[in-house]
């Protein structure tokens, strides 16, 4: 997941996590490796017989620079008890107004 933009813009990305029918799982906990530059939320989405998850990540860094973090999704699956989502951020200076 990439969050690229300027310090004066709202940067937010959402990814949908869909368990395969043959390997179902539930997300039971989430945590960020660092959590300093991002805010995140996981919500369930129910569609007929299937449940999917929406992971929304938002930048909270208010200075220019780059950052890296990992969000861990703990599941009830014995096959894949932890899913890692890498987050990259590059925040540049504010946009300058265009002059004609």
C-alpha positions as CSV (number, residue, x, y, z in Angstrom):
1,X,0.0,0.0,0.0
2,X,1.4,3.4,-0.9
3,X,0.5,6.8,0.5
4,X,2.1,9.5,-1.7
5,X,1.1,13.1,-1.6
6,X,1.7,16.5,0.0
7,X,1.6,17.6,3.6
8,X,-1.5,19.7,2.9
9,X,-3.6,16.8,1.4
10,X,-5.6,14.0,3.0
11,X,-4.0,10.7,2.1
12,X,-6.1,7.7,2.7
13,X,-6.2,4.3,1.0
14,X,-8.5,1.3,1.4
15,X,-7.9,-2.4,0.4
16,X,-10.4,-5.2,0.5
17,X,-9.3,-8.5,2.0
18,X,-11.4,-11.4,0.7
19,X,-10.8,-14.9,2.3
20,X,-10.9,-17.7,-0.3
21,X,-13.9,-19.9,0.1
22,X,-11.7,-23.0,0.6
23,X,-9.6,-21.3,3.2
24,X,-11.9,-19.1,5.3
25,X,-10.6,-17.0,8.1
26,X,-11.7,-14.1,10.4
27,X,-9.5,-11.2,11.4
28,X,-9.4,-11.2,15.2
29,X,-6.8,-8.5,15.9
30,X,-4.7,-5.8,14.2
31,X,-1.6,-4.0,15.1
32,X,1.0,-1.8,13.4
33,X,4.7,-2.4,13.8
34,X,5.4,1.3,14.5
35,X,2.0,3.1,14.1
36,X,3.5,6.6,14.5
37,X,2.8,7.9,11.0
38,X,-0.5,6.2,10.2
39,X,-3.9,5.6,11.5
40,X,-5.7,2.4,10.4
41,X,-9.1,0.7,10.8
42,X,-10.4,-2.7,9.8
43,X,-14.2,-3.2,9.2
44,X,-16.2,-6.2,8.2
45,X,-18.3,-6.2,5.0
46,X,-21.0,-8.8,4.6
47,X,-22.1,-9.8,1.1
48,X,-24.6,-12.6,0.8
49,X,-22.7,-15.7,2.2
50,X,-19.3,-14.1,2.2
51,X,-17.5,-11.8,4.6
52,X,-14.7,-9.6,3.5
53,X,-12.7,-7.0,5.3
54,X,-11.8,-3.4,4.5
55,X,-8.5,-2.1,5.7
56,X,-8.3,1.7,5.6
57,X,-5.0,3.4,6.2
58,X,-4.6,7.2,6.6
59,X,-1.5,9.3,6.8
60,X,-1.0,11.4,10.0
61,X,2.5,12.6,9.2
62,X,2.5,16.4,8.9
63,X,6.1,16.9,7.8
64,X,7.9,16.1,4.5
65,X,9.8,12.8,4.2
66,X,9.3,9.1,3.8
67,X,8.1,6.4,6.1
68,X,7.5,2.7,6.2
69,X,5.3,0.6,8.4
70,X,3.7,-2.8,8.5
71,X,0.2,-3.6,9.6
72,X,-0.3,-7.1,11.0
73,X,-3.7,-8.8,10.7
74,X,-4.0,-11.7,13.1
75,X,-6.5,-14.3,11.9
76,X,-8.1,-17.4,13.3
77,X,-6.5,-19.5,10.5
78,X,-4.0,-22.2,11.4
79,X,-2.7,-22.0,7.8
80,X,-2.1,-18.2,7.8
81,X,-2.3,-16.9,11.4
82,X,-0.8,-13.5,10.5
83,X,-1.1,-11.4,7.3
84,X,1.4,-8.6,6.8
85,X,0.4,-5.4,4.9
86,X,3.3,-3.1,4.1
87,X,2.7,0.6,4.0
88,X,5.0,3.0,2.2
89,X,4.6,6.8,2.5
90,X,6.3,9.7,0.7
91,X,5.1,13.1,1.8
92,X,6.3,16.2,-0.1
93,X,5.9,19.9,0.5
94,X,2.6,21.7,-0.1
95,X,1.4,22.3,-3.6
96,X,2.3,25.7,-4.9
97,X,-0.5,27.7,-6.7
98,X,-0.2,27.8,-10.4
99,X,0.4,31.3,-11.9
100,X,-0.7,32.1,-15.4
